[in-house]
Amino acid sequence: MFTWSFWILAVWFVVNAIWMWFDLDNQQLQKTFVWINVVALVWGFGVFYGGTSVANLSGWFQALNWLNVILTATQCYFGYRKLSQHKPA
């Protein structure tokens, strides 16, 4: 479970990070990614601390989890920030 969870989360992280940067102004997409990442974080930390670790992946898995925390926080900013609305005079 440890190994396949790592690879699924790693692929999701790469796809998510690339997709996020190409559509920063789409707040609905960013909000969706935030909540998918919250599930990924719970899953990732749950497997890391609750599963039987594989020594070769342990450090990488922990780094991936913390990078996902940073990515989720960034997406939360872009998803829930207020965009300026220019109103005609």
Distance bins in CASP14 RR format, pairs under 12 A and 6 or more apart:
PFRMAT RR
TARGET T0000
AUTHOR 0000-0000-0000
RMODE 2
METHOD distances of the structure
MODEL  1
1 7 0 0 0 0 0 1 0 0 0 0 0
1 8 0 0 0 0 0 1 0 0 0 0 0
1 9 0 0 0 0 0 1 0 0 0 0 0
1 43 0 0 0 0 0 1 0 0 0 0 0
1 44 0 0 0 0 0 1 0 0 0 0 0
1 46 0 0 0 0 0 1 0 0 0 0 0
1 47 1 0 0 1 0 0 0 0 0 0 0
1 48 0 0 0 0 0 1 0 0 0 0 0
1 50 0 0 0 0 1 0 0 0 0 0 0
1 51 1 0 0 1 0 0 0 0 0 0 0
1 52 1 0 0 1 0 0 0 0 0 0 0
1 53 0 0 0 0 0 1 0 0 0 0 0
1 54 0 0 0 0 0 1 0 0 0 0 0
1 57 0 0 0 0 0 1 0 0 0 0 0
1 61 0 0 0 0 0 1 0 0 0 0 0
2 8 0 0 0 0 0 1 0 0 0 0 0
2 9 0 0 0 0 0 1 0 0 0 0 0
2 43 0 0 0 0 0 1 0 0 0 0 0
2 44 0 0 0 0 1 0 0 0 0 0 0
2 46 0 0 0 0 0 1 0 0 0 0 0
2 47 1 0 0 1 0 0 0 0 0 0 0
2 48 1 0 0 1 0 0 0 0 0 0 0
2 49 0 0 0 0 0 1 0 0 0 0 0
2 50 0 0 0 0 1 0 0 0 0 0 0
2 51 1 0 1 0 0 0 0 0 0 0 0
2 52 1 0 0 1 0 0 0 0 0 0 0
2 53 1 0 1 0 0 0 0 0 0 0 0
2 54 1 0 1 0 0 0 0 0 0 0 0
2 55 0 0 0 0 0 1 0 0 0 0 0
2 56 0 0 0 0 0 1 0 0 0 0 0
2 57 1 0 0 1 0 0 0 0 0 0 0
2 58 0 0 0 0 1 0 0 0 0 0 0
2 59 0 0 0 0 0 1 0 0 0 0 0
2 60 0 0 0 0 0 1 0 0 0 0 0
2 61 1 0 0 1 0 0 0 0 0 0 0
2 62 0 0 0 0 0 1 0 0 0 0 0
3 9 0 0 0 0 0 1 0 0 0 0 0
3 10 0 0 0 0 0 1 0 0 0 0 0
3 47 0 0 0 0 1 0 0 0 0 0 0
3 48 0 0 0 0 0 1 0 0 0 0 0
3 51 0 0 0 0 0 1 0 0 0 0 0
3 52 0 0 0 0 0 1 0 0 0 0 0
3 53 0 0 0 0 1 0 0 0 0 0 0
3 54 1 0 1 0 0 0 0 0 0 0 0
3 55 0 0 0 0 0 1 0 0 0 0 0
3 56 0 0 0 0 1 0 0 0 0 0 0
3 57 1 0 0 1 0 0 0 0 0 0 0
3 58 0 0 0 0 0 1 0 0 0 0 0
3 60 0 0 0 0 0 1 0 0 0 0 0
3 61 0 0 0 0 1 0 0 0 0 0 0
4 10 0 0 0 0 0 1 0 0 0 0 0
4 11 0 0 0 0 0 1 0 0 0 0 0
4 43 0 0 0 0 0 1 0 0 0 0 0
4 44 0 0 0 0 0 1 0 0 0 0 0
4 47 0 0 0 0 1 0 0 0 0 0 0
4 54 0 0 0 0 0 1 0 0 0 0 0
4 57 0 0 0 0 0 1 0 0 0 0 0
4 61 0 0 0 0 0 1 0 0 0 0 0
5 11 0 0 0 0 0 1 0 0 0 0 0
5 12 0 0 0 0 0 1 0 0 0 0 0
5 40 0 0 0 0 1 0 0 0 0 0 0
5 42 0 0 0 0 0 1 0 0 0 0 0
5 43 1 0 0 1 0 0 0 0 0 0 0
5 44 1 0 0 1 0 0 0 0 0 0 0
5 45 0 0 0 0 0 1 0 0 0 0 0
5 46 0 0 0 0 1 0 0 0 0 0 0
5 47 1 0 1 0 0 0 0 0 0 0 0
5 48 0 0 0 0 1 0 0 0 0 0 0
5 50 0 0 0 0 0 1 0 0 0 0 0
5 51 0 0 0 0 1 0 0 0 0 0 0
5 52 0 0 0 0 0 1 0 0 0 0 0
5 53 0 0 0 0 0 1 0 0 0 0 0
5 54 0 0 0 0 0 1 0 0 0 0 0
5 57 0 0 0 0 1 0 0 0 0 0 0
5 61 0 0 0 0 1 0 0 0 0 0 0
5 64 0 0 0 0 0 1 0 0 0 0 0
5 65 0 0 0 0 0 1 0 0 0 0 0
6 12 0 0 0 0 0 1 0 0 0 0 0
6 13 0 0 0 0 0 1 0 0 0 0 0
6 40 0 0 0 0 0 1 0 0 0 0 0
6 43 0 0 0 0 0 1 0 0 0 0 0
6 44 0 0 0 0 1 0 0 0 0 0 0
6 47 1 0 0 1 0 0 0 0 0 0 0
6 48 0 0 0 0 1 0 0 0 0 0 0
6 51 0 0 0 0 0 1 0 0 0 0 0
6 53 0 0 0 0 1 0 0 0 0 0 0
6 54 0 0 0 0 1 0 0 0 0 0 0
6 56 0 0 0 0 0 1 0 0 0 0 0
6 57 1 0 1 0 0 0 0 0 0 0 0
6 58 0 0 0 0 1 0 0 0 0 0 0
6 59 0 0 0 0 1 0 0 0 0 0 0
6 60 1 0 0 1 0 0 0 0 0 0 0
6 61 1 0 1 0 0 0 0 0 0 0 0
6 62 0 0 0 0 0 1 0 0 0 0 0
6 63 0 0 0 0 0 1 0 0 0 0 0
6 64 1 0 0 1 0 0 0 0 0 0 0
6 65 0 0 0 0 1 0 0 0 0 0 0
6 68 0 0 0 0 0 1 0 0 0 0 0
7 13 0 0 0 0 0 1 0 0 0 0 0
7 14 0 0 0 0 0 1 0 0 0 0 0
7 44 0 0 0 0 0 1 0 0 0 0 0
7 47 0 0 0 0 0 1 0 0 0 0 0
7 54 0 0 0 0 0 1 0 0 0 0 0
7 57 0 0 0 0 1 0 0 0 0 0 0
7 60 0 0 0 0 0 1 0 0 0 0 0
7 61 0 0 0 0 0 1 0 0 0 0 0
7 64 0 0 0 0 0 1 0 0 0 0 0
8 14 0 0 0 0 0 1 0 0 0 0 0
8 15 0 0 0 0 0 1 0 0 0 0 0
8 16 0 0 0 0 0 1 0 0 0 0 0
8 40 0 0 0 0 1 0 0 0 0 0 0
8 43 0 0 0 0 1 0 0 0 0 0 0
8 44 0 0 0 0 1 0 0 0 0 0 0
8 47 0 0 0 0 1 0 0 0 0 0 0
8 61 0 0 0 0 0 1 0 0 0 0 0
8 64 0 0 0 0 0 1 0 0 0 0 0
9 15 0 0 0 0 0 1 0 0 0 0 0
9 16 0 0 0 0 1 0 0 0 0 0 0
9 36 0 0 0 0 0 1 0 0 0 0 0
9 37 0 0 0 0 0 1 0 0 0 0 0
9 39 0 0 0 0 0 1 0 0 0 0 0
9 40 1 0 1 0 0 0 0 0 0 0 0
9 41 0 0 0 0 1 0 0 0 0 0 0
9 42 0 0 0 0 0 1 0 0 0 0 0
9 43 1 0 0 1 0 0 0 0 0 0 0
9 44 1 0 1 0 0 0 0 0 0 0 0
9 45 0 0 0 0 0 1 0 0 0 0 0
9 46 0 0 0 0 0 1 0 0 0 0 0
9 47 0 0 0 0 1 0 0 0 0 0 0
9 48 0 0 0 0 1 0 0 0 0 0 0
9 57 0 0 0 0 0 1 0 0 0 0 0
9 60 0 0 0 0 0 1 0 0 0 0 0
9 61 0 0 0 0 1 0 0 0 0 0 0
9 62 0 0 0 0 0 1 0 0 0 0 0
9 63 0 0 0 0 0 1 0 0 0 0 0
9 64 1 0 0 1 0 0 0 0 0 0 0
9 65 1 0 0 1 0 0 0 0 0 0 0
9 67 0 0 0 0 0 1 0 0 0 0 0
9 68 1 0 0 1 0 0 0 0 0 0 0
9 71 0 0 0 0 0 1 0 0 0 0 0
10 16 0 0 0 0 0 1 0 0 0 0 0
10 17 0 0 0 0 0 1 0 0 0 0 0
10 40 0 0 0 0 0 1 0 0 0 0 0
10 44 0 0 0 0 0 1 0 0 0 0 0
10 57 0 0 0 0 1 0 0 0 0 0 0
10 60 0 0 0 0 1 0 0 0 0 0 0
10 61 0 0 0 0 1 0 0 0 0 0 0
10 63 0 0 0 0 0 1 0 0 0 0 0
10 64 1 0 1 0 0 0 0 0 0 0 0
10 65 0 0 0 0 0 1 0 0 0 0 0
10 67 0 0 0 0 1 0 0 0 0 0 0
10 68 0 0 0 0 1 0 0 0 0 0 0
11 17 0 0 0 0 0 1 0 0 0 0 0
11 18 0 0 0 0 0 1 0 0 0 0 0
11 40 0 0 0 0 0 1 0 0 0 0 0
11 64 0 0 0 0 0 1 0 0 0 0 0
12 18 0 0 0 0 0 1 0 0 0 0 0
12 19 0 0 0 0 0 1 0 0 0 0 0
12 20 0 0 0 0 0 1 0 0 0 0 0
12 33 0 0 0 0 0 1 0 0 0 0 0
12 36 0 0 0 0 1 0 0 0 0 0 0
12 37 0 0 0 0 1 0 0 0 0 0 0
12 39 0 0 0 0 0 1 0 0 0 0 0
12 40 1 0 0 1 0 0 0 0 0 0 0
12 41 0 0 0 0 0 1 0 0 0 0 0
12 43 0 0 0 0 1 0 0 0 0 0 0
12 44 0 0 0 0 0 1 0 0 0 0 0
12 64 0 0 0 0 1 0 0 0 0 0 0
12 67 0 0 0 0 0 1 0 0 0 0 0
12 68 0 0 0 0 1 0 0 0 0 0 0
12 71 0 0 0 0 0 1 0 0 0 0 0
12 72 0 0 0 0 0 1 0 0 0 0 0
13 19 0 0 0 0 0 1 0 0 0 0 0
13 20 0 0 0 0 0 1 0 0 0 0 0
13 33 0 0 0 0 0 1 0 0 0 0 0
13 36 0 0 0 0 0 1 0 0 0 0 0
13 37 0 0 0 0 1 0 0 0 0 0 0
13 40 1 0 0 1 0 0 0 0 0 0 0
13 41 0 0 0 0 0 1 0 0 0 0 0
13 44 0 0 0 0 0 1 0 0 0 0 0
13 60 0 0 0 0 0 1 0 0 0 0 0
13 61 0 0 0 0 0 1 0 0 0 0 0
13 63 0 0 0 0 0 1 0 0 0 0 0
13 64 1 0 0 1 0 0 0 0 0 0 0
13 65 0 0 0 0 1 0 0 0 0 0 0
13 66 0 0 0 0 0 1 0 0 0 0 0
13 67 1 0 0 1 0 0 0 0 0 0 0
13 68 1 0 1 0 0 0 0 0 0 0 0
13 69 0 0 0 0 0 1 0 0 0 0 0
13 70 0 0 0 0 0 1 0 0 0 0 0
13 71 1 0 0 1 0 0 0 0 0 0 0
13 72 0 0 0 0 0 1 0 0 0 0 0
13 75 0 0 0 0 0 1 0 0 0 0 0
14 20 0 0 0 0 0 1 0 0 0 0 0
14 21 0 0 0 0 0 1 0 0 0 0 0
14 64 0 0 0 0 0 1 0 0 0 0 0
14 67 0 0 0 0 0 1 0 0 0 0 0
14 68 0 0 0 0 0 1 0 0 0 0 0
14 71 0 0 0 0 0 1 0 0 0 0 0
15 21 0 0 0 0 0 1 0 0 0 0 0
15 22 0 0 0 0 0 1 0 0 0 0 0
15 33 0 0 0 0 0 1 0 0 0 0 0
15 36 0 0 0 0 0 1 0 0 0 0 0
15 37 0 0 0 0 0 1 0 0 0 0 0
15 40 0 0 0 0 0 1 0 0 0 0 0
15 71 0 0 0 0 0 1 0 0 0 0 0
16 22 0 0 0 0 0 1 0 0 0 0 0
16 23 0 0 0 0 0 1 0 0 0 0 0
16 29 0 0 0 0 0 1 0 0 0 0 0
16 30 0 0 0 0 0 1 0 0 0 0 0
16 32 0 0 0 0 0 1 0 0 0 0 0
16 33 1 0 1 0 0 0 0 0 0 0 0
16 34 0 0 0 0 0 1 0 0 0 0 0
16 35 0 0 0 0 0 1 0 0 0 0 0
16 36 1 0 0 1 0 0 0 0 0 0 0
16 37 1 0 0 1 0 0 0 0 0 0 0
16 39 0 0 0 0 0 1 0 0 0 0 0
16 40 0 0 0 0 1 0 0 0 0 0 0
16 41 0 0 0 0 0 1 0 0 0 0 0
16 64 0 0 0 0 0 1 0 0 0 0 0
16 67 0 0 0 0 0 1 0 0 0 0 0
16 68 0 0 0 0 1 0 0 0 0 0 0
16 71 1 0 0 1 0 0 0 0 0 0 0
16 72 0 0 0 0 1 0 0 0 0 0 0
16 74 0 0 0 0 0 1 0 0 0 0 0
16 75 0 0 0 0 1 0 0 0 0 0 0
17 23 0 0 0 0 0 1 0 0 0 0 0
17 24 0 0 0 0 0 1 0 0 0 0 0
17 33 0 0 0 0 1 0 0 0 0 0 0
17 37 0 0 0 0 0 1 0 0 0 0 0
17 64 0 0 0 0 0 1 0 0 0 0 0
17 67 0 0 0 0 1 0 0 0 0 0 0
17 68 0 0 0 0 1 0 0 0 0 0 0
17 70 0 0 0 0 0 1 0 0 0 0 0
17 71 1 0 1 0 0 0 0 0 0 0 0
17 72 0 0 0 0 0 1 0 0 0 0 0
17 74 0 0 0 0 1 0 0 0 0 0 0
17 75 0 0 0 0 1 0 0 0 0 0 0
18 33 0 0 0 0 0 1 0 0 0 0 0
18 71 0 0 0 0 0 1 0 0 0 0 0
19 26 0 0 0 0 1 0 0 0 0 0 0
19 29 1 0 0 1 0 0 0 0 0 0 0
19 30 0 0 0 0 0 1 0 0 0 0 0
19 32 0 0 0 0 0 1 0 0 0 0 0
19 33 1 0 0 1 0 0 0 0 0 0 0
19 36 0 0 0 0 0 1 0 0 0 0 0
19 37 0 0 0 0 0 1 0 0 0 0 0
19 71 0 0 0 0 0 1 0 0 0 0 0
19 75 0 0 0 0 0 1 0 0 0 0 0
20 26 0 0 0 0 1 0 0 0 0 0 0
20 27 0 0 0 0 0 1 0 0 0 0 0
20 29 1 0 0 1 0 0 0 0 0 0 0
20 30 1 0 0 1 0 0 0 0 0 0 0
20 31 0 0 0 0 0 1 0 0 0 0 0
20 32 0 0 0 0 0 1 0 0 0 0 0
20 33 1 0 0 1 0 0 0 0 0 0 0
20 34 0 0 0 0 1 0 0 0 0 0 0
20 36 0 0 0 0 0 1 0 0 0 0 0
20 37 0 0 0 0 1 0 0 0 0 0 0
20 68 0 0 0 0 0 1 0 0 0 0 0
20 70 0 0 0 0 0 1 0 0 0 0 0
20 71 1 0 0 1 0 0 0 0 0 0 0
20 72 0 0 0 0 0 1 0 0 0 0 0
20 74 1 0 0 1 0 0 0 0 0 0 0
20 75 1 0 1 0 0 0 0 0 0 0 0
20 76 0 0 0 0 0 1 0 0 0 0 0
20 77 0 0 0 0 0 1 0 0 0 0 0
20 78 1 0 0 1 0 0 0 0 0 0 0
20 79 0 0 0 0 1 0 0 0 0 0 0
21 29 0 0 0 0 0 1 0 0 0 0 0
21 30 0 0 0 0 0 1 0 0 0 0 0
21 33 0 0 0 0 0 1 0 0 0 0 0
21 71 0 0 0 0 0 1 0 0 0 0 0
21 74 0 0 0 0 1 0 0 0 0 0 0
21 75 0 0 0 0 0 1 0 0 0 0 0
21 78 0 0 0 0 1 0 0 0 0 0 0
22 29 0 0 0 0 1 0 0 0 0 0 0
22 30 0 0 0 0 0 1 0 0 0 0 0
23 29 1 0 1 0 0 0 0 0 0 0 0
23 30 1 0 0 1 0 0 0 0 0 0 0
23 32 0 0 0 0 0 1 0 0 0 0 0
23 33 0 0 0 0 1 0 0 0 0 0 0
23 75 0 0 0 0 0 1 0 0 0 0 0
23 78 0 0 0 0 1 0 0 0 0 0 0
23 79 0 0 0 0 0 1 0 0 0 0 0
24 30 1 0 0 1 0 0 0 0 0 0 0
24 33 0 0 0 0 0 1 0 0 0 0 0
24 74 0 0 0 0 1 0 0 0 0 0 0
24 75 0 0 0 0 1 0 0 0 0 0 0
24 77 0 0 0 0 0 1 0 0 0 0 0
24 78 1 0 1 0 0 0 0 0 0 0 0
24 79 0 0 0 0 1 0 0 0 0 0 0
24 81 0 0 0 0 0 1 0 0 0 0 0
24 83 0 0 0 0 0 1 0 0 0 0 0
25 78 0 0 0 0 1 0 0 0 0 0 0
25 79 0 0 0 0 1 0 0 0 0 0 0
25 81 0 0 0 0 0 1 0 0 0 0 0
25 83 1 0 0 1 0 0 0 0 0 0 0
25 84 0 0 0 0 0 1 0 0 0 0 0
26 32 0 0 0 0 1 0 0 0 0 0 0
26 33 0 0 0 0 1 0 0 0 0 0 0
26 75 0 0 0 0 0 1 0 0 0 0 0
26 78 0 0 0 0 1 0 0 0 0 0 0
26 79 0 0 0 0 1 0 0 0 0 0 0
26 83 0 0 0 0 0 1 0 0 0 0 0
27 33 0 0 0 0 0 1 0 0 0 0 0
27 34 0 0 0 0 0 1 0 0 0 0 0
27 75 0 0 0 0 0 1 0 0 0 0 0
27 76 0 0 0 0 0 1 0 0 0 0 0
27 77 0 0 0 0 0 1 0 0 0 0 0
27 78 1 0 0 1 0 0 0 0 0 0 0
27 79 1 0 1 0 0 0 0 0 0 0 0
27 80 1 0 0 1 0 0 0 0 0 0 0
27 81 1 0 0 1 0 0 0 0 0 0 0
27 82 0 0 0 0 1 0 0 0 0 0 0
27 83 1 0 0 1 0 0 0 0 0 0 0
28 34 0 0 0 0 0 1 0 0 0 0 0
28 35 0 0 0 0 0 1 0 0 0 0 0
28 75 0 0 0 0 0 1 0 0 0 0 0
28 78 0 0 0 0 0 1 0 0 0 0 0
28 79 0 0 0 0 1 0 0 0 0 0 0
28 80 0 0 0 0 0 1 0 0 0 0 0
28 83 0 0 0 0 0 1 0 0 0 0 0
29 35 0 0 0 0 0 1 0 0 0 0 0
29 36 0 0 0 0 0 1 0 0 0 0 0
29 75 0 0 0 0 1 0 0 0 0 0 0
29 78 0 0 0 0 1 0 0 0 0 0 0
29 79 0 0 0 0 1 0 0 0 0 0 0
30 36 0 0 0 0 0 1 0 0 0 0 0
30 37 0 0 0 0 0 1 0 0 0 0 0
30 71 0 0 0 0 0 1 0 0 0 0 0
30 72 0 0 0 0 0 1 0 0 0 0 0
30 73 0 0 0 0 0 1 0 0 0 0 0
30 74 0 0 0 0 1 0 0 0 0 0 0
30 75 1 0 1 0 0 0 0 0 0 0 0
30 76 1 0 0 1 0 0 0 0 0 0 0
30 77 0 0 0 0 1 0 0 0 0 0 0
30 78 1 0 1 0 0 0 0 0 0 0 0
30 79 1 1 0 0 0 0 0 0 0 0 0
30 80 1 0 0 1 0 0 0 0 0 0 0
30 81 0 0 0 0 1 0 0 0 0 0 0
30 83 0 0 0 0 0 1 0 0 0 0 0
31 37 0 0 0 0 0 1 0 0 0 0 0
31 38 0 0 0 0 0 1 0 0 0 0 0
31 72 0 0 0 0 0 1 0 0 0 0 0
31 75 0 0 0 0 1 0 0 0 0 0 0
31 76 0 0 0 0 1 0 0 0 0 0 0
31 77 0 0 0 0 0 1 0 0 0 0 0
31 78 0 0 0 0 1 0 0 0 0 0 0
31 79 1 0 1 0 0 0 0 0 0 0 0
31 80 1 0 0 1 0 0 0 0 0 0 0
31 81 0 0 0 0 0 1 0 0 0 0 0
32 38 0 0 0 0 0 1 0 0 0 0 0
32 39 0 0 0 0 0 1 0 0 0 0 0
32 75 0 0 0 0 1 0 0 0 0 0 0
32 76 0 0 0 0 0 1 0 0 0 0 0
32 78 0 0 0 0 0 1 0 0 0 0 0
32 79 0 0 0 0 1 0 0 0 0 0 0
33 39 0 0 0 0 0 1 0 0 0 0 0
33 40 0 0 0 0 1 0 0 0 0 0 0
33 68 0 0 0 0 0 1 0 0 0 0 0
33 71 0 0 0 0 1 0 0 0 0 0 0
33 72 0 0 0 0 1 0 0 0 0 0 0
33 73 0 0 0 0 0 1 0 0 0 0 0
33 74 0 0 0 0 1 0 0 0 0 0 0
33 75 1 0 1 0 0 0 0 0 0 0 0
33 76 0 0 0 0 1 0 0 0 0 0 0
33 77 0 0 0 0 0 1 0 0 0 0 0
33 78 0 0 0 0 1 0 0 0 0 0 0
33 79 0 0 0 0 1 0 0 0 0 0 0
33 80 0 0 0 0 0 1 0 0 0 0 0
34 40 0 0 0 0 0 1 0 0 0 0 0
34 41 0 0 0 0 0 1 0 0 0 0 0
34 68 0 0 0 0 0 1 0 0 0 0 0
34 69 0 0 0 0 0 1 0 0 0 0 0
34 71 0 0 0 0 1 0 0 0 0 0 0
34 72 1 0 0 1 0 0 0 0 0 0 0
34 73 0 0 0 0 1 0 0 0 0 0 0
34 74 0 0 0 0 1 0 0 0 0 0 0
34 75 1 0 1 0 0 0 0 0 0 0 0
34 76 1 0 1 0 0 0 0 0 0 0 0
34 77 0 0 0 0 1 0 0 0 0 0 0
34 78 0 0 0 0 1 0 0 0 0 0 0
34 79 1 0 0 1 0 0 0 0 0 0 0
34 80 1 0 0 1 0 0 0 0 0 0 0
34 81 0 0 0 0 0 1 0 0 0 0 0
35 41 0 0 0 0 0 1 0 0 0 0 0
35 42 0 0 0 0 0 1 0 0 0 0 0
35 72 0 0 0 0 1 0 0 0 0 0 0
35 75 0 0 0 0 1 0 0 0 0 0 0
35 76 0 0 0 0 1 0 0 0 0 0 0
35 79 0 0 0 0 0 1 0 0 0 0 0
35 80 0 0 0 0 0 1 0 0 0 0 0
36 42 0 0 0 0 0 1 0 0 0 0 0
36 43 0 0 0 0 0 1 0 0 0 0 0
36 68 0 0 0 0 0 1 0 0 0 0 0
36 71 0 0 0 0 0 1 0 0 0 0 0
36 72 0 0 0 0 1 0 0 0 0 0 0
36 75 0 0 0 0 1 0 0 0 0 0 0
37 43 0 0 0 0 0 1 0 0 0 0 0
37 44 0 0 0 0 0 1 0 0 0 0 0
37 64 0 0 0 0 0 1 0 0 0 0 0
37 65 0 0 0 0 0 1 0 0 0 0 0
37 67 0 0 0 0 0 1 0 0 0 0 0
37 68 1 0 0 1 0 0 0 0 0 0 0
37 69 0 0 0 0 1 0 0 0 0 0 0
37 70 0 0 0 0 0 1 0 0 0 0 0
37 71 1 0 0 1 0 0 0 0 0 0 0
37 72 1 0 1 0 0 0 0 0 0 0 0
37 73 0 0 0 0 1 0 0 0 0 0 0
37 74 0 0 0 0 1 0 0 0 0 0 0
37 75 1 0 0 1 0 0 0 0 0 0 0
37 76 0 0 0 0 1 0 0 0 0 0 0
37 79 0 0 0 0 0 1 0 0 0 0 0
38 44 0 0 0 0 0 1 0 0 0 0 0
38 45 0 0 0 0 0 1 0 0 0 0 0
38 68 0 0 0 0 1 0 0 0 0 0 0
38 69 0 0 0 0 0 1 0 0 0 0 0
38 71 0 0 0 0 0 1 0 0 0 0 0
38 72 1 0 0 1 0 0 0 0 0 0 0
38 73 0 0 0 0 0 1 0 0 0 0 0
38 75 0 0 0 0 0 1 0 0 0 0 0
38 76 0 0 0 0 1 0 0 0 0 0 0
39 45 0 0 0 0 0 1 0 0 0 0 0
39 46 0 0 0 0 0 1 0 0 0 0 0
39 68 0 0 0 0 0 1 0 0 0 0 0
39 72 0 0 0 0 0 1 0 0 0 0 0
40 46 0 0 0 0 0 1 0 0 0 0 0
40 47 0 0 0 0 0 1 0 0 0 0 0
40 48 0 0 0 0 0 1 0 0 0 0 0
40 64 0 0 0 0 1 0 0 0 0 0 0
40 65 0 0 0 0 1 0 0 0 0 0 0
40 67 0 0 0 0 0 1 0 0 0 0 0
40 68 1 0 0 1 0 0 0 0 0 0 0
40 69 0 0 0 0 0 1 0 0 0 0 0
40 71 0 0 0 0 1 0 0 0 0 0 0
40 72 0 0 0 0 1 0 0 0 0 0 0
40 75 0 0 0 0 0 1 0 0 0 0 0
41 47 0 0 0 0 0 1 0 0 0 0 0
41 48 0 0 0 0 0 1 0 0 0 0 0
41 64 0 0 0 0 0 1 0 0 0 0 0
41 65 1 0 0 1 0 0 0 0 0 0 0
41 66 0 0 0 0 1 0 0 0 0 0 0
41 67 0 0 0 0 0 1 0 0 0 0 0
41 68 1 0 1 0 0 0 0 0 0 0 0
41 69 1 0 0 1 0 0 0 0 0 0 0
41 70 0 0 0 0 0 1 0 0 0 0 0
41 71 0 0 0 0 1 0 0 0 0 0 0
41 72 1 0 0 1 0 0 0 0 0 0 0
41 73 0 0 0 0 0 1 0 0 0 0 0
41 75 0 0 0 0 0 1 0 0 0 0 0
41 76 0 0 0 0 0 1 0 0 0 0 0
42 48 0 0 0 0 0 1 0 0 0 0 0
42 49 0 0 0 0 0 1 0 0 0 0 0
42 50 0 0 0 0 0 1 0 0 0 0 0
42 65 0 0 0 0 0 1 0 0 0 0 0
42 68 0 0 0 0 0 1 0 0 0 0 0
42 69 0 0 0 0 0 1 0 0 0 0 0
42 72 0 0 0 0 0 1 0 0 0 0 0
43 49 0 0 0 0 0 1 0 0 0 0 0
43 50 0 0 0 0 0 1 0 0 0 0 0
43 51 0 0 0 0 0 1 0 0 0 0 0
43 61 0 0 0 0 0 1 0 0 0 0 0
43 64 0 0 0 0 0 1 0 0 0 0 0
43 65 0 0 0 0 1 0 0 0 0 0 0
43 68 0 0 0 0 0 1 0 0 0 0 0
44 50 0 0 0 0 1 0 0 0 0 0 0
44 51 0 0 0 0 0 1 0 0 0 0 0
44 53 0 0 0 0 0 1 0 0 0 0 0
44 57 0 0 0 0 0 1 0 0 0 0 0
44 61 1 0 0 1 0 0 0 0 0 0 0
44 62 0 0 0 0 1 0 0 0 0 0 0
44 63 0 0 0 0 0 1 0 0 0 0 0
44 64 0 0 0 0 1 0 0 0 0 0 0
44 65 1 0 1 0 0 0 0 0 0 0 0
44 66 0 0 0 0 0 1 0 0 0 0 0
44 67 0 0 0 0 0 1 0 0 0 0 0
44 68 1 0 0 1 0 0 0 0 0 0 0
44 69 0 0 0 0 0 1 0 0 0 0 0
44 72 0 0 0 0 0 1 0 0 0 0 0
45 51 0 0 0 0 0 1 0 0 0 0 0
45 61 0 0 0 0 1 0 0 0 0 0 0
45 62 0 0 0 0 1 0 0 0 0 0 0
45 64 0 0 0 0 0 1 0 0 0 0 0
45 65 1 0 1 0 0 0 0 0 0 0 0
45 66 0 0 0 0 1 0 0 0 0 0 0
45 68 0 0 0 0 1 0 0 0 0 0 0
45 69 0 0 0 0 1 0 0 0 0 0 0
45 72 0 0 0 0 0 1 0 0 0 0 0
46 53 0 0 0 0 0 1 0 0 0 0 0
46 61 0 0 0 0 0 1 0 0 0 0 0
46 62 0 0 0 0 0 1 0 0 0 0 0
46 65 0 0 0 0 1 0 0 0 0 0 0
47 53 0 0 0 0 1 0 0 0 0 0 0
47 54 0 0 0 0 0 1 0 0 0 0 0
47 57 0 0 0 0 0 1 0 0 0 0 0
47 58 0 0 0 0 0 1 0 0 0 0 0
47 61 1 0 0 1 0 0 0 0 0 0 0
47 62 0 0 0 0 0 1 0 0 0 0 0
47 64 0 0 0 0 0 1 0 0 0 0 0
47 65 0 0 0 0 1 0 0 0 0 0 0
48 54 0 0 0 0 0 1 0 0 0 0 0
48 57 0 0 0 0 1 0 0 0 0 0 0
48 58 1 0 0 1 0 0 0 0 0 0 0
48 59 0 0 0 0 1 0 0 0 0 0 0
48 60 0 0 0 0 0 1 0 0 0 0 0
48 61 1 0 1 0 0 0 0 0 0 0 0
48 62 1 0 0 1 0 0 0 0 0 0 0
48 63 0 0 0 0 0 1 0 0 0 0 0
48 64 0 0 0 0 1 0 0 0 0 0 0
48 65 1 0 1 0 0 0 0 0 0 0 0
48 66 0 0 0 0 0 1 0 0 0 0 0
48 68 0 0 0 0 0 1 0 0 0 0 0
49 58 0 0 0 0 0 1 0 0 0 0 0
49 61 0 0 0 0 0 1 0 0 0 0 0
49 62 0 0 0 0 1 0 0 0 0 0 0
49 65 0 0 0 0 1 0 0 0 0 0 0
50 61 0 0 0 0 0 1 0 0 0 0 0
51 57 0 0 0 0 0 1 0 0 0 0 0
51 58 0 0 0 0 0 1 0 0 0 0 0
51 61 0 0 0 0 0 1 0 0 0 0 0
52 58 0 0 0 0 0 1 0 0 0 0 0
53 59 0 0 0 0 1 0 0 0 0 0 0
53 60 0 0 0 0 0 1 0 0 0 0 0
53 61 1 0 0 1 0 0 0 0 0 0 0
53 62 0 0 0 0 1 0 0 0 0 0 0
54 60 0 0 0 0 1 0 0 0 0 0 0
54 61 0 0 0 0 1 0 0 0 0 0 0
55 61 0 0 0 0 0 1 0 0 0 0 0
57 63 0 0 0 0 0 1 0 0 0 0 0
57 64 0 0 0 0 1 0 0 0 0 0 0
57 65 0 0 0 0 0 1 0 0 0 0 0
58 64 0 0 0 0 0 1 0 0 0 0 0
58 65 0 0 0 0 0 1 0 0 0 0 0
59 65 0 0 0 0 1 0 0 0 0 0 0
59 66 0 0 0 0 0 1 0 0 0 0 0
59 67 0 0 0 0 0 1 0 0 0 0 0
60 66 0 0 0 0 0 1 0 0 0 0 0
60 67 0 0 0 0 0 1 0 0 0 0 0
61 67 0 0 0 0 0 1 0 0 0 0 0
61 68 0 0 0 0 0 1 0 0 0 0 0
62 68 0 0 0 0 0 1 0 0 0 0 0
62 69 0 0 0 0 0 1 0 0 0 0 0
63 69 0 0 0 0 0 1 0 0 0 0 0
63 70 0 0 0 0 0 1 0 0 0 0 0
64 70 0 0 0 0 0 1 0 0 0 0 0
64 71 0 0 0 0 0 1 0 0 0 0 0
65 71 0 0 0 0 0 1 0 0 0 0 0
65 72 0 0 0 0 0 1 0 0 0 0 0
66 72 0 0 0 0 0 1 0 0 0 0 0
66 73 0 0 0 0 0 1 0 0 0 0 0
67 73 0 0 0 0 0 1 0 0 0 0 0
67 74 0 0 0 0 0 1 0 0 0 0 0
68 74 0 0 0 0 0 1 0 0 0 0 0
68 75 0 0 0 0 0 1 0 0 0 0 0
69 75 0 0 0 0 0 1 0 0 0 0 0
69 76 0 0 0 0 0 1 0 0 0 0 0
70 76 0 0 0 0 0 1 0 0 0 0 0
70 77 0 0 0 0 0 1 0 0 0 0 0
71 77 0 0 0 0 0 1 0 0 0 0 0
71 78 0 0 0 0 0 1 0 0 0 0 0
72 78 0 0 0 0 0 1 0 0 0 0 0
72 79 0 0 0 0 0 1 0 0 0 0 0
72 80 0 0 0 0 0 1 0 0 0 0 0
73 79 0 0 0 0 0 1 0 0 0 0 0
73 80 0 0 0 0 0 1 0 0 0 0 0
74 80 0 0 0 0 0 1 0 0 0 0 0
74 81 0 0 0 0 0 1 0 0 0 0 0
75 81 0 0 0 0 0 1 0 0 0 0 0
END
